[in-house]
């Protein structure tokens, strides 16, 4: 059995990834989210609010069972939040706690526990952190999101270097999936140009039908995850870097 742990599995890309994987025999999934939206004999919902760091700490043992029949284990840190759109200096300080807790602190704790729990296994182990193109460029109104996704990419690169030095065989990647038709995009379209200069461009992506579906992106990600690594592969990737 190949086990997958997917955060943010109740909607959007996380749900699409889980549903795609459940169509394949020999897979079992733990979905980490506040609400359960999938029912399947090989799916277990673990209720958890990733913005509640004490709750994350107290429930990590439920997320990472000590499987004895694992043929492979993959953690997908998919959950992420944009937060309120607005300029630095015009935000409440609590906003930064919320965005960094969900986008960096919780994924770091999940990665740390994954690597510790499964370090003695010889089966393939993968950590995939869902990043964003915003990790690589400044987007006004998204300061916390840009900074947190950049931190997640750096965390991925550092952790991969450490695993290589340990010779563990663990594969760690950060992947920016592009612009998807999700609730986050709907939230982006509520912003005015005063707080987000790219508002018109993102509205056009929607009206012109240029947003990718979570299902199409999930299919591409799953196919890539299940292929052997071909030669040298960067740790921080964009979806366009993945060969069909």
HELIX and SHEET records of a PDB file:
HELIX    1   1 UNK A   12  UNK A   22  1                                  11    
HELIX    2   2 UNK A   53  UNK A   63  1                                  11    
HELIX    3   3 UNK A   94  UNK A  100  1                                   7    
HELIX    4   4 UNK A  101  UNK A  105  3                                   5    
HELIX    5   5 UNK A  106  UNK A  117  1                                  12    
HELIX    6   6 UNK A  133  UNK A  135  5                                   3    
HELIX    7   7 UNK A  143  UNK A  166  1                                  24    
HELIX    8   8 UNK A  183  UNK A  188  1                                   6    
HELIX    9   9 UNK A  199  UNK A  207  1                                   9    
HELIX   10  10 UNK A  214  UNK A  225  1                                  12    
HELIX   11  11 UNK A  239  UNK A  241  5                                   3    
SHEET    1   A 7 UNK A  43  UNK A  47  0                                        
SHEET    2   A 7 UNK A  27  UNK A  33  1                                        
SHEET    3   A 7 UNK A   2  UNK A   7  1                                        
SHEET    4   A 7 UNK A  72  UNK A  77  1                                        
SHEET    5   A 7 UNK A 124  UNK A 130  1                                        
SHEET    6   A 7 UNK A 171  UNK A 176  1                                        
SHEET    7   A 7 UNK A 236  UNK A 238  1                                        
END                                                                             
